[in-house]
Structures are given as C-alpha cells and as structure tokens.
C-alpha cells in the first residue's frame, strides 16, 4: 500500500532502481525489503526512479515542490500470497 505525493520530491539517501514504467518502479521497491519508497521524475525520458531507504525522507521538511515528480511512501508491504 502506497501513500502518493504528487509534485513533491522526497529527499535523502537514494539509489537508482530498475524500471521503465511507474508500475515497474513500484514493484521493484515492493520486492526490496530495504526500500521504503520511491521518487519518480515523470519529466525524464527514460523514466528515472530513485529508491528511498529512510522513512524520514518523506517528512514535510524533506519534501521539495517539483512539478512532474511523484513520490510514493510504502505504508504496508503485503506478503507474496497477498495477505
């Protein structure tokens, strides 16, 4: 389950993750236990996805206004069986 922040860039320690679509980036993060969220710059072609390992990256004092960017904070990770 994700909390979506539109036109906001989360800041902090990041690393690039594989994904050519927004959905692929979200799945890549969901499958990485160290990933707590992603930032996606929809202005980049190809799409650029950054993973965040710190929940503090999504604090109001760590978010910057940036048109065309979405940040997704992982709220709950589901198990492989969907529970």
N, C-alpha and C positions, 0 to 999 in steps of 0.2 A: 504494500500500500504506500502511495507516494503523496507528499504534500508539494504541490506545484507553485512555484514563484515565477510569475510572468514579468518579463522586462527587468529582472533582477539577477545580477551575477553574484554568486556566492564566492567568497574569498577565503583563502587558506592554502594549506599544503594540498596540491593536486598532482595527479598523474594522468597522462593521456590513456584513453581506453578505446578499444576497437568498437567500431560501429559506423555503418554508413547511413543509418536512419535513427531517428529519435528512439523508436522502439528497440532497436538492437542495442543502443547505448544503455537503455534502462535494463534490458535483460542481462547485459554484461555486468552491470553493477549488482543486480539482484543475485547473480551467481558467484559473486566475490564477497566473502564474509567480512573483508576489511573495508568494503565500500559502504559508506553511509549516505551517499547521494551523488548527484552529478550536476554539472552545468553544461548546457548545450548552446552554442552560438549558432543560431539559425541563419546568420548573415554569412557564415563561412561556406564555401563550396570547394572541396567536400566538407561535410558537416564535421565540426570539431567537438569532441566530448571530453570532459575532464571529470575524473572521479574525485570524491572528497572522502577522506578517512576520519574527519573530525566533525562531530555534530555542532561544534561551536562555529563552524564555517557558515552556518545558516542563521546565526543570530542577527538581529536587526542592525547591530553595529558593524557587522561584517559583510553586509549586502550592499552592492552598488547598483544604481539605476543604469541599465544598459538596454536600449531598445533592441528587440530581436533576440534576446537571450532568455533562456528558461533555466531555472534551477529546480531540481527535484530532490527533496529530502526524503529518505527512506524512513517511513514511520513504523512499518511492521514487515518483517520478512516471513513469507509463507514457506512451509516445508515442501519438498518435491511432490508430495501426494496432495497438495492443495490445502492442507489443514493449517 
